Amino acid sequence: MAGGAAVPTVQVGKRRHRRRPVMSEINVTPMVDVMLVLLIIFMVSAPLLTVGVPIDLPQTQAKSLDQDKEPLTVSVKLDGEVFLQNSEIKVDELVPKLQAITQARGGLDERIYVRGDRKVDYGTVMRVMGRLSAAGFRRVALVTEVEQGS
């Protein structure tokens, strides 16, 4: 070649690929989808978890009391079984366990709710309430359901 013109050479088979830079952002769309599904599941299941011992409560027209923390609940089932919160307990062990719990929560001023099945023997519920009263608990309340209809 005359004149000194340089011809560029092309290499065949060796191409240079540009690599994309690493993506450093988090894709939040799948995380939001999962969180919404969990929110719906918990919203549906939460009301089902509130009742511990199934009892057929009597109905009344009285208004419900305001609560700021989880109440202490003593339940009496139809067959006479006594429950403290959700665990079955013997009537003789009820007062010592309640005293231990109330010492940690605020003393004898702690409100105790008594739930009795509507068909349970009146004497059984009164025996439980009598033991609570004799132990010095003064804030004992009976739990009922709101009366339906007239």
C-alpha positions as CSV (number, residue, x, y, z in Angstrom):
1,M,0.0,0.0,0.0
2,A,1.4,3.2,-1.0
3,G,0.9,6.4,0.8
4,G,1.1,5.1,4.3
5,A,-2.6,4.7,4.9
6,A,-3.1,2.3,7.7
7,V,-5.8,-0.3,7.5
8,P,-7.5,-1.2,10.7
9,T,-7.6,-4.8,11.6
10,V,-10.7,-6.5,12.9
11,Q,-10.4,-9.5,15.2
12,V,-13.1,-12.0,14.4
13,G,-14.5,-14.2,17.3
14,K,-13.4,-12.0,20.1
15,R,-16.2,-9.6,21.0
16,R,-16.2,-7.5,24.1
17,H,-19.4,-7.7,26.0
18,R,-20.4,-4.9,28.3
19,R,-21.5,-6.3,31.6
20,R,-24.4,-4.5,33.3
21,P,-23.5,-3.1,36.7
22,V,-24.8,-5.2,39.7
23,M,-28.3,-4.1,40.8
24,S,-28.0,-2.9,44.4
25,E,-31.7,-2.1,44.9
26,I,-34.2,-4.5,46.6
27,N,-37.3,-5.3,44.8
28,V,-40.0,-4.7,47.4
29,T,-43.0,-5.7,45.4
30,P,-42.9,-9.4,46.4
31,M,-42.3,-8.4,50.0
32,V,-45.3,-6.2,50.0
33,D,-47.4,-9.0,48.5
34,V,-46.4,-11.4,51.2
35,M,-47.0,-8.8,54.0
36,L,-50.5,-8.1,52.7
37,V,-51.4,-11.8,52.6
38,L,-50.1,-12.2,56.2
39,L,-52.1,-9.1,57.3
40,I,-55.3,-10.6,55.9
41,I,-54.6,-13.9,57.5
42,F,-54.0,-12.4,60.9
43,M,-57.1,-10.1,60.6
44,V,-59.3,-13.1,59.9
45,S,-57.8,-15.4,62.5
46,A,-57.4,-12.9,65.4
47,P,-61.1,-12.9,66.5
48,L,-61.1,-16.7,66.6
49,L,-58.3,-16.8,69.1
50,T,-59.9,-14.6,71.8
51,V,-62.2,-17.2,73.5
52,G,-60.3,-19.8,75.5
53,V,-62.8,-22.0,77.3
54,P,-66.1,-22.5,75.4
55,I,-69.0,-21.6,77.8
56,D,-72.6,-20.8,77.1
57,L,-72.8,-17.4,79.0
58,P,-76.1,-16.0,80.2
59,Q,-77.4,-12.8,78.5
60,T,-78.0,-9.4,80.1
61,Q,-78.6,-5.8,79.1
62,A,-75.7,-4.4,81.1
63,K,-72.9,-2.5,79.2
64,S,-69.4,-4.0,78.9
65,L,-66.6,-2.6,81.1
66,D,-63.6,-0.9,79.6
67,Q,-60.3,-2.8,79.8
68,D,-56.7,-1.7,79.5
69,K,-54.9,-5.0,79.9
70,E,-55.7,-8.7,79.7
71,P,-58.1,-9.6,82.5
72,L,-57.8,-12.5,84.9
73,T,-60.6,-14.9,84.0
74,V,-62.0,-17.8,86.1
75,S,-64.3,-20.0,84.1
76,V,-66.7,-22.6,85.4
77,K,-67.9,-25.2,82.8
78,L,-71.2,-27.1,82.8
79,D,-69.7,-30.2,84.4
80,G,-68.1,-28.1,87.2
81,E,-64.6,-27.9,85.9
82,V,-62.8,-24.7,86.9
83,F,-60.3,-22.9,84.6
84,L,-57.9,-20.1,85.4
85,Q,-57.4,-18.3,82.0
86,N,-57.2,-21.3,79.6
87,S,-55.9,-24.0,81.9
88,E,-57.9,-26.3,84.1
89,I,-57.3,-26.0,87.8
90,K,-58.6,-27.6,91.0
91,V,-60.8,-25.4,93.1
92,D,-58.4,-25.9,96.1
93,E,-55.5,-24.5,94.0
94,L,-57.4,-21.5,92.6
95,V,-56.8,-19.0,95.4
96,P,-53.0,-19.6,95.8
97,K,-52.4,-19.3,92.1
98,L,-54.5,-16.2,91.8
99,Q,-52.7,-14.6,94.8
100,A,-49.3,-15.3,93.1
101,I,-50.5,-13.8,89.8
102,T,-52.0,-10.7,91.4
103,Q,-48.9,-10.0,93.5
104,A,-47.0,-9.6,90.2
105,R,-49.8,-7.5,88.6
106,G,-51.1,-5.1,91.2
107,G,-52.2,-6.8,94.4
108,L,-55.7,-7.5,95.5
109,D,-57.1,-4.6,93.5
110,E,-56.8,-6.7,90.3
111,R,-60.2,-7.3,88.7
112,I,-61.1,-10.9,88.3
113,Y,-63.8,-12.0,85.9
114,V,-65.9,-15.1,86.6
115,R,-67.5,-16.8,83.6
116,G,-70.1,-19.4,84.4
117,D,-72.0,-21.5,82.0
118,R,-75.7,-20.6,82.0
119,K,-76.7,-24.1,82.9
120,V,-74.1,-24.7,85.6
121,D,-75.2,-25.3,89.2
122,Y,-75.6,-21.9,91.0
123,G,-73.8,-23.3,94.0
124,T,-70.7,-24.1,92.0
125,V,-70.3,-20.6,90.8
126,M,-71.0,-19.2,94.3
127,R,-68.4,-21.6,95.8
128,V,-65.8,-20.2,93.4
129,M,-66.8,-16.6,94.2
130,G,-66.9,-17.3,97.9
131,R,-63.4,-18.5,97.8
132,L,-62.3,-15.4,95.9
133,S,-64.1,-13.2,98.4
134,A,-62.6,-15.0,101.4
135,A,-59.1,-14.6,100.0
136,G,-59.5,-10.8,99.9
137,F,-60.3,-10.2,96.3
138,R,-62.9,-7.3,96.2
139,R,-63.1,-6.6,92.5
140,V,-64.8,-9.8,91.3
141,A,-67.2,-9.4,88.3
142,L,-69.5,-11.8,86.5
143,V,-69.2,-12.1,82.7
144,T,-72.4,-12.3,80.6
145,E,-73.3,-11.8,76.9
146,V,-75.3,-8.9,75.6
147,E,-79.0,-9.9,75.5
148,Q,-80.2,-10.6,72.0
149,G,-83.7,-9.3,71.1
150,S,-86.4,-8.4,73.6
